[in-house]
Amino acid sequence: MVLVITQQTFDEAVQENINDLGLSPEDAVIEAVTQFKAQGVDLSNVVTELGASADFENLNSIIEKLKKCQENYVAQDCSDLLVALKQECDKGIQYRVHAGRAGVYGVILDIFLKSEASKDVKVTALKAMVALMTKQPDLFEEKGAQVIMGNLEETVDPDIQKFILKWCKECCVMHEMNRQNLINLNIVEKLSALLQNGHPSVLKDTLLVSRALILDDDIRVEFGRAHEHARIIASETLDYIIKLIKKLKDDEGLVNDLILTLSSLLVRAEFCTKIDNSGGIELIQDVMTHFVNNEKIIRQCFKVIKALAGNDECKVHIIQKGLAPVISNSLNAHQSAVQTAAAGLNSVAALSLRCPDNSKALFEASLPEVIIEIMKKHPNEKSVQRTASWAIRNMVSRSRYQNEHFLELGVEELLLKNLRKFKEFEYDVKAALRDLECDVELKEEWTGKGGKISSETTIKKD
């Protein structure tokens, strides 16, 4: 279990370093960070920069007025104060932490519930709540969860739903128990309904929440349920996501979000089969062709292809349905983008793994030339060089006729440079060199001693 501390504890430690050790404020902060990290303390929710002890006079005044407004509700007054509160919270985490300690979460929630007749006040309250809870999800509790669930009904105004979803997303980031509680309240059913029949303006935020529910970023929890959450969400939403991609295939922004969500949900072989059976492979091909110049969309498509290739049948179908030239052209078009190049090489490695027919199709689509060009373009990028090693090894492993062409392109020199430069993935580079039939020194990691059993040894039977 990871240790956590409050902002106040950190600030007190900094002050002690100044008073007791005579350190400058800058050195006192550095010393405090070093001390806490040595003790295994998580500082992700603590402001460790100078200026953490900011001037809260204006914030305190706003909070005091808000509490009075909570008791004697006046829509316009509340709205103005909530706008001012959001502006204070936007200044930094220290302001949000201070406001949270002062009980503002409950005040905002109460004002939201009292403002049934005023959509503007409700939206303003939600904006303030999102600002308050950004990187501060511990404030979330049962009453807030019920408010979220109640406002995801299809009859609720889309503008309110939009900010309810933004609030929900902030509750899920870096907080495993919030995610589990929302899943247990069956939020997936609400999200599925919004994807099916919701207003177009809430689609992006619905997808954001879907992805936030499958994060595994809470270091305070030893074992999360990201995989199980992905399974639940995928079971309910995959069909709707595919339909939305087909329907919105010209909307660049939404297509990117839909493909990104799709790649996050393909955690089981049966989901890959489901995508294949519903025309998902052809759809990915269409998207890659239509948005060939959009680096973000191409990157997400590579991730989907890599996930689909985890299913042996889908892996074969991807190439049979003509994606090899599309993959080659897309990878070539975005070889300058490190993340996209690495994602593309990763998909090539997955497609060619133990599949010589796929390897042949990729070879004929000029993938060797593209791989070598990318390696030359990013000589110091570990992610690119490692995934390139995987792609080369898998392509030639069962198709040794490709070796000569790869060697003519200068692959041996590039891999030998990586062998000297990147010791952390030496095995991957050597595996590629070995299957290219180059000279390489292989280490025997473990050797058994091979001791003989004595003739006097008896084996007892139960």
KOLNU-971524 format. One record per residue (C-alpha): residue number from 1; residue in one letter; x, y, z. Coordinates in nm, 4 decimals, padded with zeros to 6 digits. Layout:
residues N
R/NUM/A/X/Y/Z
...
END
This chain:
residues 462
R/1/M/00.0000/00.0000/00.0000
R/2/V/00.1386/00.3407/-00.1007
R/3/L/00.1657/00.6114/00.1656
R/4/V/-00.0070/00.9449/00.1043
R/5/I/00.0161/01.2781/00.2822
R/6/T/-00.1840/01.5997/00.2813
R/7/Q/-00.0723/01.9358/00.1470
R/8/Q/-00.0576/02.0632/00.5051
R/9/T/00.1872/01.7896/00.6090
R/10/F/00.4137/01.8695/00.3155
R/11/D/00.4019/02.2441/00.3851
R/12/E/00.4888/02.1833/00.7523
R/13/A/00.7877/01.9688/00.6515
R/14/V/00.9127/02.2461/00.4214
R/15/Q/00.8763/02.5018/00.7000
R/16/E/01.0679/02.2797/00.9430
R/17/N/01.3528/02.2512/00.6941
R/18/I/01.3642/02.6306/00.6724
R/19/N/01.3439/02.6896/01.0486
R/20/D/01.5498/02.3980/01.1832
R/21/L/01.8072/02.3452/00.9083
R/22/G/01.8361/02.7029/00.7866
R/23/L/01.7694/02.6050/00.4255
R/24/S/01.6492/02.8436/00.1591
R/25/P/01.2861/02.7944/00.0501
R/26/E/01.4019/02.6291/-00.2756
R/27/D/01.6358/02.3863/-00.0965
R/28/A/01.3749/02.3201/00.1734
R/29/V/01.1261/02.2036/-00.0893
R/30/I/01.3867/01.9796/-00.2563
R/31/E/01.4817/01.8285/00.0802
R/32/A/01.1169/01.7629/00.1726
R/33/V/01.0490/01.5916/-00.1606
R/34/T/01.3611/01.3751/-00.1169
R/35/Q/01.2632/01.2787/00.2395
R/36/F/00.9090/01.1789/00.1497
R/37/K/01.0077/00.9855/-00.1623
R/38/A/01.2669/00.7924/00.0391
R/39/Q/00.9815/00.6883/00.2691
R/40/G/00.7736/00.5678/-00.0261
R/41/V/00.5219/00.8544/-00.0058
R/42/D/00.3082/00.9329/-00.3106
R/43/L/00.3299/01.3084/-00.3809
R/44/S/00.1104/01.3133/-00.6925
R/45/N/-00.1730/01.4992/-00.5171
R/46/V/00.0542/01.7451/-00.3365
R/47/V/00.1904/02.0718/-00.4699
R/48/T/00.5676/02.0498/-00.4366
R/49/E/00.6522/02.3802/-00.6018
R/50/L/00.7211/02.7071/-00.4244
R/51/G/00.4148/02.9163/-00.3691
R/52/A/00.2018/02.6297/-00.2419
R/53/S/00.1043/02.8386/00.0577
R/54/A/-00.0829/03.0890/-00.1568
R/55/D/-00.2984/03.3800/-00.0488
R/56/F/-00.6452/03.2358/00.0146
R/57/E/-00.8072/03.5572/00.1356
R/58/N/-01.0239/03.6012/-00.1734
R/59/L/-01.1085/03.2296/-00.1847
R/60/N/-01.2092/03.2308/00.1823
R/61/S/-01.4372/03.5278/00.1208
R/62/I/-01.6063/03.3515/-00.1714
R/63/I/-01.6528/03.0332/00.0317
R/64/E/-01.8082/03.2264/00.3202
R/65/K/-02.0523/03.4027/00.0875
R/66/L/-02.1383/03.0764/-00.0863
R/67/K/-02.2274/02.9134/00.2437
R/68/K/-02.4626/03.2018/00.3220
R/69/C/-02.6102/03.1751/-00.0277
R/70/Q/-02.6606/02.8047/00.0342
R/71/E/-02.8834/02.8894/00.3300
R/72/N/-03.0676/03.1775/00.1615
R/73/Y/-03.0768/03.0665/-00.2013
R/74/V/-03.0769/03.3440/-00.4638
R/75/A/-03.0061/03.2117/-00.8126
R/76/Q/-02.8078/03.5054/-00.9527
R/77/D/-02.5978/03.5519/-00.6389
R/78/C/-02.5125/03.1821/-00.6308
R/79/S/-02.4245/03.1830/-00.9988
R/80/D/-02.1852/03.4776/-00.9625
R/81/L/-02.0139/03.3218/-00.6614
R/82/L/-01.9779/02.9852/-00.8342
R/83/V/-01.8095/03.1547/-01.1315
R/84/A/-01.5701/03.3273/-00.8908
R/85/L/-01.5033/02.9975/-00.7109
R/86/K/-01.4184/02.8250/-01.0391
R/87/Q/-01.1717/03.1014/-01.1237
R/88/E/-00.9986/03.0519/-00.7873
R/89/C/-00.9841/02.6725/-00.8273
R/90/D/-00.8375/02.7109/-01.1752
R/91/K/-00.5350/02.8875/-01.0235
R/92/G/-00.3824/02.5606/-00.9015
R/93/I/-00.4108/02.2478/-00.6904
R/94/Q/-00.3365/02.4341/-00.3665
R/95/Y/-00.6517/02.6436/-00.4142
R/96/R/-00.8594/02.3332/-00.4850
R/97/V/-00.7202/02.1537/-00.1809
R/98/H/-00.7962/02.4530/00.0402
R/99/A/-01.1499/02.4815/-00.0948
R/100/G/-01.2042/02.1092/-00.0458
R/101/R/-01.0960/02.1304/00.3178
R/102/A/-01.3396/02.4178/00.3679
R/103/G/-01.6342/02.1928/00.2686
R/104/V/-01.7083/02.3541/-00.0680
R/105/Y/-01.7936/02.0190/-00.2283
R/106/G/-02.1092/01.9832/-00.0181
R/107/V/-02.2032/02.3472/-00.0734
R/108/I/-02.1837/02.3156/-00.4536
R/109/L/-02.3837/01.9936/-00.4456
R/110/D/-02.6530/02.1499/-00.2286
R/111/I/-02.6828/02.4556/-00.4545
R/112/F/-02.7087/02.2264/-00.7580
R/113/L/-02.9958/02.0355/-00.5983
R/114/K/-03.1735/02.3572/-00.4952
R/115/S/-03.1571/02.5076/-00.8434
R/116/E/-03.4102/02.2779/-01.0106
R/117/A/-03.5751/02.5615/-01.2009
R/118/S/-03.2521/02.7241/-01.3185
R/119/K/-03.0519/02.5397/-01.5827
R/120/D/-02.7878/02.8153/-01.5855
R/121/V/-02.7171/02.7794/-01.2142
R/122/K/-02.6965/02.4016/-01.2444
R/123/V/-02.4462/02.4243/-01.5303
R/124/T/-02.2436/02.6874/-01.3415
R/125/A/-02.2412/02.4668/-01.0306
R/126/L/-02.1185/02.1703/-01.2329
R/127/K/-01.8409/02.3779/-01.3909
R/128/A/-01.7287/02.4799/-01.0419
R/129/M/-01.7460/02.1153/-00.9271
R/130/V/-01.5269/02.0012/-01.2183
R/131/A/-01.2717/02.2718/-01.1372
R/132/L/-01.2759/02.1780/-00.7662
R/133/M/-01.2312/01.8039/-00.8243
R/134/T/-00.9632/01.8138/-01.0941
R/135/K/-00.6865/01.5890/-00.9535
R/136/Q/-00.8805/01.5790/-00.6270
R/137/P/-01.1186/01.2803/-00.6636
R/138/D/-01.1174/01.1889/-00.2929
R/139/L/-01.3970/01.4435/-00.2309
R/140/F/-01.6466/01.2233/-00.4168
R/141/E/-01.9042/01.0393/-00.2051
R/142/E/-02.2359/00.8537/-00.2234
R/143/K/-02.4616/01.1582/-00.2542
R/144/G/-02.2590/01.2853/-00.5489
R/145/A/-02.2743/00.9421/-00.7123
R/146/Q/-02.6535/00.9444/-00.6885
R/147/V/-02.6650/01.2928/-00.8437
R/148/I/-02.4506/01.1729/-01.1347
R/149/M/-02.6643/00.8642/-01.1923
R/150/G/-02.9859/01.0631/-01.1738
R/151/N/-02.8683/01.3157/-01.4323
R/152/L/-02.7613/01.0649/-01.6958
R/153/E/-03.1200/00.9830/-01.7843
R/154/E/-03.2092/01.0562/-02.1468
R/155/T/-03.4679/01.3148/-02.0395
R/156/V/-03.2058/01.5410/-01.8780
R/157/D/-03.0918/01.8516/-02.0679
R/158/P/-02.7824/01.7707/-02.2811
R/159/D/-02.5917/02.0737/-02.1505
R/160/I/-02.6320/01.9466/-01.7948
R/161/Q/-02.5420/01.5912/-01.8999
R/162/K/-02.2256/01.7183/-02.0644
R/163/F/-02.0911/01.8661/-01.7409
R/164/I/-02.2193/01.5768/-01.5315
R/165/L/-02.0028/01.3529/-01.7501
R/166/K/-01.7031/01.5864/-01.7143
R/167/W/-01.7475/01.5730/-01.3365
R/168/C/-01.7788/01.1945/-01.3511
R/169/K/-01.4545/01.1696/-01.5470
R/170/E/-01.2662/01.3712/-01.2827
R/171/C/-01.4056/01.1396/-01.0142
R/172/C/-01.2582/00.8386/-01.1965
R/173/V/-00.9071/00.9660/-01.2662
R/174/M/-00.6571/00.8296/-01.0101
R/175/H/-00.9314/00.6770/-00.7930
R/176/E/-01.0030/00.3054/-00.8213
R/177/M/-01.2788/00.2913/-00.5568
R/178/N/-01.4770/00.5694/-00.7265
R/179/R/-01.4600/00.3702/-01.0500
R/180/Q/-01.5748/00.0521/-00.8805
R/181/N/-01.8601/00.2289/-00.7016
R/182/L/-01.9880/00.3804/-01.0269
R/183/I/-01.9664/00.0440/-01.2042
R/184/N/-02.1577/-00.1161/-00.9162
R/185/L/-02.4282/00.1500/-00.9578
R/186/N/-02.4590/00.0298/-01.3202
R/187/I/-02.3323/00.3469/-01.4843
R/188/V/-02.2454/00.1377/-01.7909
R/189/E/-02.6161/00.1018/-01.8683
R/190/K/-02.6500/00.4820/-01.8672
R/191/L/-02.3436/00.5272/-02.0892
R/192/S/-02.4703/00.2639/-02.3310
R/193/A/-02.8043/00.4433/-02.3585
R/194/L/-02.6298/00.7740/-02.4284
R/195/L/-02.4211/00.6143/-02.7030
R/196/Q/-02.7348/00.4666/-02.8540
R/197/N/-02.9812/00.7541/-02.8221
R/198/G/-02.8006/01.0437/-02.6541
R/199/H/-02.7600/01.3932/-02.7933
R/200/P/-02.4554/01.4288/-03.0260
R/201/S/-02.3097/01.6980/-02.7988
R/202/V/-02.2561/01.4474/-02.5156
R/203/L/-02.0921/01.1700/-02.7205
R/204/K/-01.7335/01.2885/-02.6670
R/205/D/-01.7747/01.3100/-02.2894
R/206/T/-01.9579/00.9766/-02.2760
R/207/L/-01.6573/00.8162/-02.4442
R/208/L/-01.4217/00.9983/-02.2069
R/209/V/-01.6008/00.8511/-01.9048
R/210/S/-01.5987/00.5053/-02.0648
R/211/R/-01.2196/00.5244/-02.0962
R/212/A/-01.1747/00.6745/-01.7493
R/213/L/-01.3584/00.3773/-01.5964
R/214/I/-01.0941/00.1386/-01.7305
R/215/L/-00.7895/00.3293/-01.6080
R/216/D/-00.5420/00.1600/-01.3770
R/217/D/-00.3697/00.4690/-01.2378
R/218/D/-00.4439/00.4615/-00.8630
R/219/I/-00.1113/00.3605/-00.7080
R/220/R/-00.2746/00.3352/-00.3662
R/221/V/-00.4544/00.0189/-00.4781
R/222/E/-00.2497/-00.2960/-00.5280
R/223/F/-00.4938/-00.4651/-00.7656
R/224/G/-00.7477/-00.2709/-00.9716
R/225/R/-01.0350/-00.3995/-01.1828
R/226/A/-00.9499/-00.2280/-01.5111
R/227/H/-00.9766/-00.5484/-01.7152
R/228/E/-01.3114/-00.6433/-01.5632
R/229/H/-01.4471/-00.2920/-01.6184
R/230/A/-01.3325/-00.3041/-01.9815
R/231/R/-01.5089/-00.6371/-02.0247
R/232/I/-01.8348/-00.4982/-01.8822
R/233/I/-01.8236/-00.1815/-02.0927
R/234/A/-01.7259/-00.3669/-02.4106
R/235/S/-02.0117/-00.6153/-02.3694
R/236/E/-02.2612/-00.3279/-02.3550
R/237/T/-02.1172/-00.0748/-02.5982
R/238/L/-01.9103/-00.2289/-02.8799
R/239/D/-02.2041/-00.2575/-03.1194
R/240/Y/-02.3002/00.1070/-03.0643
R/241/I/-01.9405/00.2268/-03.1105
R/242/I/-01.9126/00.0482/-03.4471
R/243/K/-02.2467/00.1938/-03.5593
R/244/L/-02.1344/00.5423/-03.4538
R/245/I/-01.8084/00.5148/-03.6499
R/246/K/-02.0088/00.4209/-03.9593
R/247/K/-02.2570/00.7009/-03.8972
R/248/L/-02.0034/00.9728/-03.8132
R/249/K/-01.7236/00.8667/-04.0484
R/250/D/-01.6694/01.2242/-04.1691
R/251/D/-01.6450/01.3774/-03.8182
R/252/E/-01.2707/01.3829/-03.7565
R/253/G/-01.2849/01.4584/-03.3831
R/254/L/-01.5493/01.2023/-03.2905
R/255/V/-01.3979/00.9306/-03.5101
R/256/N/-01.0688/00.9755/-03.3215
R/257/D/-01.2460/00.9390/-02.9847
R/258/L/-01.4469/00.6382/-03.1038
R/259/I/-01.1406/00.4549/-03.2385
R/260/L/-00.9452/00.5378/-02.9208
R/261/T/-01.2255/00.3953/-02.7063
R/262/L/-01.2534/00.0897/-02.9291
R/263/S/-00.8827/00.0083/-02.8907
R/264/S/-00.9149/00.0390/-02.5120
R/265/L/-01.2003/-00.2121/-02.4943
R/266/L/-01.0583/-00.4983/-02.7034
R/267/V/-00.9341/-00.6965/-02.4041
R/268/R/-01.0757/-01.0392/-02.4942
R/269/A/-01.0640/-01.2612/-02.8034
R/270/E/-01.4434/-01.2763/-02.8349
R/271/F/-01.4615/-00.8975/-02.8611
R/272/C/-01.2179/-00.9096/-03.1546
R/273/T/-01.4402/-01.1694/-03.3221
R/274/K/-01.7415/-00.9493/-03.2589
R/275/I/-01.5721/-00.6543/-03.4294
R/276/D/-01.4700/-00.8743/-03.7234
R/277/N/-01.8222/-01.0120/-03.7675
R/278/S/-01.9754/-00.6654/-03.7616
R/279/G/-01.7536/-00.5360/-04.0430
R/280/G/-01.5088/-00.3629/-03.8111
R/281/I/-01.1969/-00.4573/-04.0092
R/282/E/-01.3348/-00.3076/-04.3309
R/283/L/-01.4412/-00.0041/-04.1305
R/284/I/-01.0885/00.0484/-03.9944
R/285/Q/-00.9590/00.0212/-04.3511
R/286/D/-01.2050/00.2885/-04.4648
R/287/V/-01.1110/00.5179/-04.1770
R/288/M/-00.7362/00.4800/-04.2441
R/289/T/-00.7891/00.5526/-04.6127
R/290/H/-01.0187/00.8495/-04.5493
R/291/F/-00.8022/01.0050/-04.2751
R/292/V/-00.4596/00.9031/-04.4050
R/293/N/-00.3202/01.2473/-04.3182
R/294/N/-00.4575/01.2543/-03.9630
R/295/E/-00.1753/01.1275/-03.7451
R/296/K/-00.3863/01.0817/-03.4293
R/297/I/-00.6541/00.8755/-03.6026
R/298/I/-00.3951/00.6599/-03.7807
R/299/R/-00.2208/00.5957/-03.4468
R/300/Q/-00.5458/00.4806/-03.2863
R/301/C/-00.6210/00.2584/-03.5872
R/302/F/-00.2796/00.0934/-03.5477
R/303/K/-00.3678/00.0210/-03.1838
R/304/V/-00.6984/-00.1362/-03.2898
R/305/I/-00.5200/-00.3514/-03.5479
R/306/K/-00.2673/-00.4632/-03.2864
R/307/A/-00.5485/-00.5547/-03.0467
R/308/L/-00.7421/-00.7414/-03.3174
R/309/A/-00.4268/-00.9316/-03.4134
R/310/G/-00.4337/-01.0893/-03.0686
R/311/N/-00.7087/-01.3118/-03.2114
R/312/D/-00.5575/-01.5586/-03.4604
R/313/E/-00.8600/-01.5592/-03.6914
R/314/C/-00.8839/-01.1803/-03.6968
R/315/K/-00.5096/-01.1588/-03.7624
R/316/V/-00.5535/-01.3593/-04.0810
R/317/H/-00.8678/-01.1694/-04.1853
R/318/I/-00.6966/-00.8310/-04.1490
R/319/I/-00.4495/-00.9186/-04.4244
R/320/Q/-00.6991/-01.1167/-04.6325
R/321/K/-00.9218/-00.8105/-04.6432
R/322/G/-00.6429/-00.6029/-04.7974
R/323/L/-00.5019/-00.3959/-04.5108
R/324/A/-00.1320/-00.4658/-04.5797
R/325/P/-00.0915/-00.1806/-04.8366
R/326/V/-00.3004/00.0520/-04.6187
R/327/I/-00.0801/-00.0195/-04.3173
R/328/S/00.2348/00.0340/-04.5231
R/329/N/00.1115/00.3616/-04.6739
R/330/S/-00.0118/00.4936/-04.3387
R/331/L/00.3111/00.4048/-04.1608
R/332/N/00.5142/00.5618/-04.4392
R/333/A/00.3040/00.8808/-04.4296
R/334/H/00.3624/00.9286/-04.0547
R/335/Q/00.7127/00.7903/-04.0083
R/336/S/00.8243/01.1222/-03.8553
R/337/A/00.5778/01.0904/-03.5635
R/338/V/00.7456/00.8786/-03.2947
R/339/Q/00.4332/00.7505/-03.1175
R/340/T/00.2515/00.6683/-03.4410
R/341/A/00.5585/00.5000/-03.5897
R/342/A/00.5990/00.2846/-03.2772
R/343/A/00.2280/00.1938/-03.2803
R/344/G/00.2469/00.1023/-03.6492
R/345/L/00.5563/-00.1141/-03.6025
R/346/N/00.3883/-00.2821/-03.3071
R/347/S/00.0881/-00.3695/-03.5245
R/348/V/00.3204/-00.5120/-03.7941
R/349/A/00.4927/-00.7262/-03.5301
R/350/A/00.1570/-00.8564/-03.4056
R/351/L/00.0264/-00.9329/-03.7547
R/352/S/00.3382/-01.1206/-03.8662
R/353/L/00.3888/-01.3221/-03.5465
R/354/R/00.3860/-01.6940/-03.6401
R/355/C/00.1959/-01.6087/-03.9598
R/356/P/00.4096/-01.6429/-04.2766
R/357/D/00.1198/-01.5573/-04.5106
R/358/N/00.0738/-01.2240/-04.3340
R/359/S/00.4481/-01.1683/-04.3393
R/360/K/00.4543/-01.2287/-04.7141
R/361/A/00.1732/-00.9773/-04.7765
R/362/L/00.3461/-00.7141/-04.5624
R/363/F/00.6769/-00.7826/-04.7385
R/364/E/00.5122/-00.7357/-05.0774
R/365/A/00.3578/-00.4090/-04.9508
R/366/S/00.7130/-00.2670/-04.9056
R/367/L/00.7163/-00.2842/-04.5260
R/368/P/01.0938/-00.3586/-04.5112
R/369/E/01.1730/-00.0255/-04.6783
R/370/V/00.9372/00.1600/-04.4462
R/371/I/01.0778/-00.0083/-04.1325
R/372/I/01.4372/00.0735/-04.2262
R/373/E/01.3515/00.4364/-04.3066
R/374/I/01.1813/00.4770/-03.9687
R/375/M/01.4813/00.3246/-03.7887
R/376/K/01.7148/00.5665/-03.9648
R/377/K/01.4886/00.8622/-03.8877
R/378/H/01.4684/00.7904/-03.5115
R/379/P/01.8049/00.6412/-03.4119
R/380/N/01.7710/00.7393/-03.0444
R/381/E/01.4041/00.6585/-02.9841
R/382/K/01.3828/00.3428/-02.7754
R/383/S/01.0165/00.2757/-02.8485
R/384/V/01.0747/00.2920/-03.2242
R/385/Q/01.3923/00.0820/-03.2264
R/386/R/01.2475/-00.1858/-03.0013
R/387/T/00.9214/-00.2264/-03.1938
R/388/A/01.1220/-00.2265/-03.5174
R/389/S/01.3245/-00.5201/-03.3804
R/390/W/01.0005/-00.7061/-03.3058
R/391/A/00.8596/-00.6350/-03.6516
R/392/I/01.1779/-00.7491/-03.8307
R/393/R/01.2135/-01.0624/-03.6208
R/394/N/00.8515/-01.1698/-03.6681
R/395/M/00.8520/-01.0965/-04.0413
R/396/V/01.1628/-01.3056/-04.1183
R/397/S/01.1304/-01.5742/-03.8507
R/398/R/00.9305/-01.8110/-04.0725
R/399/S/01.0055/-01.6376/-04.4020
R/400/R/01.3839/-01.6493/-04.4359
R/401/Y/01.3671/-01.5590/-04.8052
R/402/Q/01.3150/-01.1993/-04.6826
R/403/N/01.6543/-01.1887/-04.5122
R/404/E/01.8540/-01.0951/-04.8193
R/405/H/01.6347/-00.7946/-04.8938
R/406/F/01.6449/-00.6693/-04.5337
R/407/L/02.0254/-00.7053/-04.5328
R/408/E/02.0552/-00.5177/-04.8611
R/409/L/01.8665/-00.2297/-04.6971
R/410/G/02.1306/-00.2099/-04.4218
R/411/V/01.9345/-00.3591/-04.1329
R/412/E/02.2357/-00.5386/-03.9800
R/413/E/02.4296/-00.2172/-03.9219
R/414/L/02.1278/-00.0500/-03.7623
R/415/L/02.0642/-00.3438/-03.5293
R/416/L/02.4294/-00.3685/-03.4280
R/417/K/02.4238/00.0002/-03.3345
R/418/N/02.1153/-00.0662/-03.1213
R/419/L/02.2938/-00.3591/-02.9584
R/420/R/02.5638/-00.1242/-02.8361
R/421/K/02.3285/00.1617/-02.7529
R/422/F/02.0253/-00.0018/-02.5873
R/423/K/02.1260/-00.2673/-02.3360
R/424/E/01.7729/-00.2788/-02.1890
R/425/F/01.6339/-00.4612/-02.4927
R/426/E/01.9458/-00.6471/-02.6014
R/427/Y/01.7482/-00.9727/-02.6268
R/428/D/01.5022/-00.8264/-02.8806
R/429/V/01.7822/-00.6969/-03.1029
R/430/K/01.9729/-01.0243/-03.0857
R/431/A/01.6571/-01.2188/-03.1716
R/432/A/01.6176/-01.0098/-03.4875
R/433/L/01.9850/-01.0578/-03.5806
R/434/R/01.9614/-01.4315/-03.5149
R/435/D/01.6581/-01.4758/-03.7416
R/436/L/01.8247/-01.2611/-04.0079
R/437/E/02.1050/-01.5220/-03.9881
R/438/C/02.3640/-01.2639/-03.8899
R/439/D/02.6595/-01.3353/-03.6632
R/440/V/02.5492/-01.2727/-03.3064
R/441/E/02.6716/-01.3900/-02.9685
R/442/L/02.3899/-01.5502/-02.7744
R/443/K/02.4095/-01.5980/-02.3995
R/444/E/02.2787/-01.9092/-02.2296
R/445/E/02.0745/-01.7555/-01.9486
R/446/W/02.0468/-02.0726/-01.7408
R/447/T/02.2080/-02.4131/-01.7504
R/448/G/02.0942/-02.7136/-01.5493
R/449/K/02.3606/-02.9087/-01.3621
R/450/G/02.2228/-03.2436/-01.4816
R/451/G/02.3027/-03.4387/-01.1665
R/452/K/02.2358/-03.8127/-01.1740
R/453/I/01.9901/-03.9767/-00.9376
R/454/S/02.1719/-04.2187/-00.7088
R/455/S/02.0850/-04.5853/-00.7491
R/456/E/02.0135/-04.5832/-00.3791
R/457/T/01.7515/-04.3129/-00.4199
R/458/T/01.4027/-04.4471/-00.3713
R/459/I/01.0826/-04.2865/-00.4818
R/460/K/00.8107/-04.3172/-00.2270
R/461/K/00.4577/-04.3666/-00.3410
R/462/D/00.1646/-04.2390/-00.1433
END
